[in-house]
Amino acid sequence: MMTSRDHASNPALMSLDAAASVARSGFACMFSSSDEYESALIAQRRAQGRYGVPNGRGPLIAFVSACTAIIVAVAIYFANS
């Protein structure tokens, strides 16, 4: 039977204990929920500049202009019919 004195004096067992401790710590997660993880991930990506600057009003103005042009074209078509 191995005693605690034998365990402490054997460098191989100490090394094995240290390796097991490191391996167990690899399975730990520093986030308590997936929401917390997603928030941290988004904050990190924003800090890196991955999401860029929003486009502004350009796409909205183009969409409204296209819809207006279509409505005017349909109105002209039915007015001439």
C-alpha positions as CSV (number, residue, x, y, z in Angstrom):
1,M,0.0,0.0,0.0
2,M,1.3,3.4,-0.9
3,T,1.4,6.1,1.8
4,S,1.3,9.9,1.3
5,R,5.0,10.0,2.1
6,D,5.8,7.6,-0.8
7,H,3.5,9.6,-3.1
8,A,5.2,12.9,-2.3
9,S,8.7,11.5,-2.7
10,N,8.1,9.9,-6.1
11,P,8.7,12.5,-8.9
12,A,6.9,10.4,-11.5
13,L,3.7,10.5,-9.4
14,M,4.0,14.2,-8.8
15,S,4.4,14.7,-12.5
16,L,1.4,12.5,-13.2
17,D,-0.7,14.5,-10.7
18,A,0.4,17.8,-12.3
19,A,-0.5,16.5,-15.8
20,A,-3.9,15.3,-14.5
21,S,-4.6,18.7,-12.9
22,V,-3.7,20.5,-16.2
23,A,-5.9,18.1,-18.2
24,R,-8.9,18.6,-15.9
25,S,-8.6,22.4,-16.1
26,G,-8.9,22.1,-19.9
27,F,-12.5,21.0,-19.6
28,A,-13.6,24.0,-17.5
29,C,-15.5,26.8,-19.1
30,M,-15.2,30.4,-18.0
31,F,-18.7,31.3,-19.2
32,S,-21.7,30.4,-17.1
33,S,-24.1,30.4,-20.1
34,S,-24.2,30.5,-23.9
35,D,-25.5,34.1,-23.7
36,E,-22.5,35.2,-21.8
37,Y,-20.2,33.5,-24.3
38,E,-22.0,35.1,-27.3
39,S,-21.8,38.5,-25.7
40,A,-18.0,38.1,-25.1
41,L,-17.5,36.8,-28.6
42,I,-19.3,39.7,-30.2
43,A,-17.5,42.2,-28.0
44,Q,-14.2,40.7,-29.0
45,R,-15.1,40.8,-32.7
46,R,-16.2,44.4,-32.5
47,A,-12.9,45.3,-30.8
48,Q,-11.1,43.7,-33.7
49,G,-13.2,45.6,-36.2
50,R,-14.8,42.7,-37.9
51,Y,-18.3,44.0,-38.1
52,G,-17.4,47.3,-39.8
53,V,-19.4,50.5,-40.0
54,P,-23.1,50.3,-40.9
55,N,-24.0,51.4,-44.4
56,G,-26.1,54.4,-43.4
57,R,-29.1,55.6,-45.3
58,G,-27.9,54.8,-48.8
59,P,-29.6,51.4,-49.2
60,L,-32.8,52.7,-47.7
61,I,-32.9,55.6,-50.1
62,A,-32.2,53.3,-53.1
63,F,-35.0,50.9,-52.0
64,V,-37.6,53.8,-51.6
65,S,-36.5,55.2,-55.0
66,A,-36.9,51.9,-56.7
67,C,-40.3,51.3,-55.2
68,T,-41.4,54.8,-56.2
69,A,-40.2,54.2,-59.8
70,I,-42.1,50.9,-60.0
71,I,-45.3,52.6,-58.7
72,V,-45.0,55.4,-61.2
73,A,-44.3,53.0,-64.1
74,V,-47.3,50.9,-63.2
75,A,-49.5,54.1,-62.9
76,I,-48.3,55.3,-66.3
77,Y,-49.0,51.9,-67.9
78,F,-52.5,51.8,-66.6
79,A,-53.2,55.4,-67.4
80,N,-52.3,54.8,-71.1
81,S,-54.4,51.6,-71.3
